[in-house]
Amino acid sequence: MSERIHRTIGILGAGKVGTVLARLAVAAGHDVLIAGSGDPGKIKLIVQILAPGARAVTAREAAEQADIVILALPLGKYASIPADALDGKLVIDAMNYWWETDGENEEFSDPSASTSEFIQEKLPGATVVKALNHMGYHDLEDLARPRQGSGVDGATAGPDTSGTDGATAGAGTSGTDGATAGADTSGTDGVAAGAAPTRAEGARATATGQDTEPRAAIAIAGPSPHAEIVAEFIDELGFDPLVIGPLAEGVRLQPYAEAFGANIDAVALRAMIDHFPETDRGRLVLAARGATAEG
Ligand SMILES: NC(=O)c1ccc[n+]([C@@H]2O[C@H](COP(=O)([O-])OP(=O)(O)OC[C@H]3O[C@@H](n4cnc5c(N)ncnc54)[C@H](OP(=O)(O)O)[C@@H]3O)[C@@H](O)[C@H]2O)c1
């Protein structure tokens, strides 16, 4: 039976999504450090209530001490992220450009904007993977559940990798060492193929009779092998990970894309993400990005 890797998770942002993720990460057995924008004393009580077991610290402490750092603060506050403390770290960018809280920002509202690539530029010493941004915090809270058969050897029971139903075949994110395991996005354009743990197949293969519904899926965009480490973590949080390709593909998960807000299983999410170029938003984004690349 493969051992779960015990990690220290740092969460920058102790608001709606940060506290839910803290709770899920504690439940998954990790050490969790969570920070707001200032004095940890200000969030201590809220953390005790909403995410018991997590520890309130400064953003710098969370960044320095964590193995994986989740950005769960308003995107517009990116300049306050302690970038130097993130050198060498794996960073999950859960942020979105949300004009109501971030204010109108020309750069982010341009259809060519890829906000996680923007964050990667601002954090040159870190490796940024986009994930946990497309599902609302209520759904993150309500839909998390253990993988079917998680009492079985994680290395073989993983988010199911056996499926070869064509539409979704690919990504092994089997619960082995994240550095070496997982999502094979090789030889694909990272979008049209690969990387789908097959939710429905998994449910059939491991069903015990009490729960055959697929879990909800979380899409992940980022480089390998970091995306696979994130996939393993997301599986532990209670969702089927769906690696969709490199960081640039995160545009398929941003506000206005169909997948933004999605709380569906991996097969349906895969189809939705593949459908992006056929949508009005997809055409707009891809044309704008093509124009940027050419110009
Ligand atoms: N809400 C959702 O359902 C959801 C789902 C997925 C992703 N997201 C994304 O997640 C991010 C957070 O959303 P939210 O709804 O959780 O916002 P929120 O409830 O307003 O919480 C934002 C948190 O970020 C903290 N913060 C600000 N600057 C910080 C810094 N430099 N270091 C550490 N923490 C800092 C704030 O602390 P102070 O109070 O001290 O300023 C606050 O705790 C956004 O980018 C959003 O688009 C949201």
PDBQT file of the ligand as one rigid body, heavy atoms in Angstrom, charges set to zero:
ROOT
HETATM    1  N1  LIG A 301     -15.171  32.515  -3.487  1.00  0.00    +0.000 N 
HETATM    2  C1  LIG A 301     -15.087  31.447  -4.256  1.00  0.00    +0.000 C 
HETATM    3  O1  LIG A 301     -16.048  30.649  -4.373  1.00  0.00    +0.000 OA
HETATM    4  C2  LIG A 301     -13.814  31.170  -5.008  1.00  0.00    +0.000 A 
HETATM    5  C3  LIG A 301     -13.621  29.899  -5.596  1.00  0.00    +0.000 A 
HETATM    6  C4  LIG A 301     -12.429  29.633  -6.264  1.00  0.00    +0.000 A 
HETATM    7  C5  LIG A 301     -11.454  30.627  -6.357  1.00  0.00    +0.000 A 
HETATM    8  N2  LIG A 301     -11.681  31.861  -5.791  1.00  0.00    +0.000 N 
HETATM    9  C6  LIG A 301     -10.624  32.870  -5.906  1.00  0.00    +0.000 C 
HETATM   10  O2  LIG A 301      -9.914  32.822  -4.667  1.00  0.00    +0.000 OA
HETATM   11  C7  LIG A 301      -9.480  34.121  -4.305  1.00  0.00    +0.000 C 
HETATM   12  C8  LIG A 301     -10.057  34.451  -2.942  1.00  0.00    +0.000 C 
HETATM   13  O3  LIG A 301     -11.467  34.473  -3.023  1.00  0.00    +0.000 OA
HETATM   14  P1  LIG A 301     -12.365  34.538  -1.703  1.00  0.00    +0.000 P 
HETATM   15  O4  LIG A 301     -13.768  34.513  -2.192  1.00  0.00    +0.000 OA
HETATM   16  O5  LIG A 301     -11.917  33.530  -0.725  1.00  0.00    +0.000 OA
HETATM   17  O6  LIG A 301     -12.001  36.006  -1.181  1.00  0.00    +0.000 OA
HETATM   18  P2  LIG A 301     -12.230  36.631   0.251  1.00  0.00    +0.000 P 
HETATM   19  O7  LIG A 301     -13.280  35.876   0.982  1.00  0.00    +0.000 OA
HETATM   20  O8  LIG A 301     -12.413  38.080   0.032  1.00  0.00    +0.000 OA
HETATM   21  O9  LIG A 301     -10.844  36.379   0.998  1.00  0.00    +0.000 OA
HETATM   22  C9  LIG A 301      -9.655  36.950   0.552  1.00  0.00    +0.000 C 
HETATM   23  C10 LIG A 301      -8.591  36.697   1.592  1.00  0.00    +0.000 C 
HETATM   24  O10 LIG A 301      -7.315  37.064   1.047  1.00  0.00    +0.000 OA
HETATM   25  C11 LIG A 301      -6.586  37.698   2.075  1.00  0.00    +0.000 C 
HETATM   26  N3  LIG A 301      -5.445  38.435   1.570  1.00  0.00    +0.000 N 
HETATM   27  C12 LIG A 301      -5.379  39.607   0.904  1.00  0.00    +0.000 A 
HETATM   28  N4  LIG A 301      -4.094  39.906   0.626  1.00  0.00    +0.000 NA
HETATM   29  C13 LIG A 301      -3.327  38.904   1.130  1.00  0.00    +0.000 A 
HETATM   30  C14 LIG A 301      -1.946  38.625   1.164  1.00  0.00    +0.000 A 
HETATM   31  N5  LIG A 301      -1.049  39.427   0.622  1.00  0.00    +0.000 N 
HETATM   32  N6  LIG A 301      -1.532  37.483   1.769  1.00  0.00    +0.000 NA
HETATM   33  C15 LIG A 301      -2.412  36.638   2.327  1.00  0.00    +0.000 A 
HETATM   34  N7  LIG A 301      -3.735  36.847   2.319  1.00  0.00    +0.000 NA
HETATM   35  C16 LIG A 301      -4.188  37.961   1.734  1.00  0.00    +0.000 A 
HETATM   36  C17 LIG A 301      -7.639  38.528   2.776  1.00  0.00    +0.000 C 
HETATM   37  O11 LIG A 301      -7.130  38.929   4.026  1.00  0.00    +0.000 OA
HETATM   38  P3  LIG A 301      -7.594  40.301   4.712  1.00  0.00    +0.000 P 
HETATM   39  O12 LIG A 301      -9.019  40.095   5.112  1.00  0.00    +0.000 OA
HETATM   40  O13 LIG A 301      -6.650  40.418   5.836  1.00  0.00    +0.000 OA
HETATM   41  O14 LIG A 301      -7.434  41.364   3.634  1.00  0.00    +0.000 OA
HETATM   42  C18 LIG A 301      -8.752  37.492   2.881  1.00  0.00    +0.000 C 
HETATM   43  O15 LIG A 301      -8.521  36.626   3.949  1.00  0.00    +0.000 OA
HETATM   44  C19 LIG A 301      -9.962  35.055  -5.400  1.00  0.00    +0.000 C 
HETATM   45  O16 LIG A 301      -8.934  35.270  -6.332  1.00  0.00    +0.000 OA
HETATM   46  C20 LIG A 301     -11.116  34.296  -6.033  1.00  0.00    +0.000 C 
HETATM   47  O17 LIG A 301     -11.328  34.645  -7.397  1.00  0.00    +0.000 OA
HETATM   48  C21 LIG A 301     -12.835  32.140  -5.124  1.00  0.00    +0.000 A 
ENDROOT
TORSDOF 0
